[in-house]
């Protein structure tokens, strides 16, 4: 998982009472539901960044 804005720490995921700490930059094997959580999180982060850029371009962003 590629870090956003220089994130360097481990990734923590909790799902249905199970906790996972995933080290960045290392190849790991994880259950498919955890992969889906990470994938959805990445997609939402990217969507939020695109939306923020659109608002900035339109001059509607709040600082």
TAPEHU-V986636 format. One line per field, one symbol per residue. ss: DSSP state (h for helix, s for strand, l for the rest). phi: phi as a letter, one per 30 degrees, with the letter a starting at -180 (. if undefined). A space follows every 10 residues. Layout:
ss=???
phi=???
This chain:
ss=llllllllll sssssllsss ssllllllll lhhhhhhhhh hhhhhhhhhh hhhhhhhlll lll
phi=.ddchiebdd ccbbbhiccb ccddicdbcb deddeddddd dddddddddd ddddddddic dcc
